[in-house]
Amino acid sequence: MKRIQDIEKLSVVELERIGADESIPVPADWHPLLPRRNTAARWSVAAAAVAVLIGLGWFGFQYEPAPKDTFDDPYLAYAAIEKTMARMSVDVNQAVIKVTEAEQRLGQIYKQR
């Protein structure tokens, strides 16, 4: 049996040769993705993952903010919506101007090439 220091010094080619060697016995119940050692740690990680998923699911279904009716007068509600839409319109128009300027700059850069 080799020491860890000796194994770490092996090249990739040597490791592939050793891995392809059919004369090395491999236990029938061995699976490369499920190591048999440290099963307590695997169960702990699995239990923690299940607990996190349950917690996220529980709080996800429990937290539902109730919609608030902030206006009693429909005319005030309409005025608030109108004000919000006007502000959004100004913001969108500014964004369109900036995108247009950027397109013009990019067009000039590509023409120079």
For each residue, the residues with C-beta under 8 A, 3 or more apart:
1:
2: 6 7
3: 6 7
4: 7 8
5: 8 9
6: 2 3 9 10
7: 2 3 4 10
8: 4 5
9: 5 6
10: 6 7 14 15 18
11: 14 15
12: 15 16
13: 16 17
14: 10 11 17 18
15: 10 11 12 18 19
16: 12 13 19 20
17: 13 14 20 21
18: 10 14 15 21 24
19: 15 16
20: 16 17
21: 17 18 24
22:
23:
24: 18 21
25:
26: 30
27: 30
28:
29:
30: 26 27 36
31: 34
32:
33:
34: 31
35: 38
36: 30 39
37:
38: 35 41 42
39: 36 42 43
40: 43 44
41: 38 44 45
42: 38 39 45 46
43: 39 40 46 47
44: 40 41 47 48
45: 41 42 48 49
46: 42 43 49 50
47: 43 44 50 51
48: 44 45 51 52
49: 45 46 52 53
50: 46 47 53 54
51: 47 48 54 55
52: 48 49 55 56
53: 49 50 56 57
54: 50 51 57 58
55: 51 52 58 59
56: 52 53 59 60
57: 53 54 60 61
58: 54 55 61 62
59: 55 56 62 63
60: 56 57 63
61: 57 58 64
62: 58 59
63: 59 60
64: 61
65:
66:
67:
68:
69: 72
70: 77
71: 74 76 77 80
72: 69 76
73: 76 77
74: 71 77 78
75: 78 79
76: 71 72 73 79 80
77: 70 71 73 74 80 81
78: 74 75 81 82
79: 75 76 82 83
80: 71 76 77 83 84
81: 77 78 84 85
82: 78 79 85 86
83: 79 80 86 87
84: 80 81 87 88
85: 81 82 88 89
86: 82 83 89 90
87: 83 84 90 91
88: 84 85 91 92
89: 85 86 92 93
90: 86 87 93 94
91: 87 88 94 95
92: 88 89 95 96
93: 89 90 96 97
94: 90 91 97 98
95: 91 92 98 99
96: 92 93 99 100
97: 93 94 100 101
98: 94 95 101 102
99: 95 96 102 103
100: 96 97 103 104
101: 97 98 104 105
102: 98 99 105 106
103: 99 100 106 107
104: 100 101 107 108
105: 101 102 108 109
106: 102 103 109 110
107: 103 104 110 111
108: 104 105 111 112
109: 105 106 112 113
110: 106 107 113
111: 107 108
112: 108 109
113: 109 110
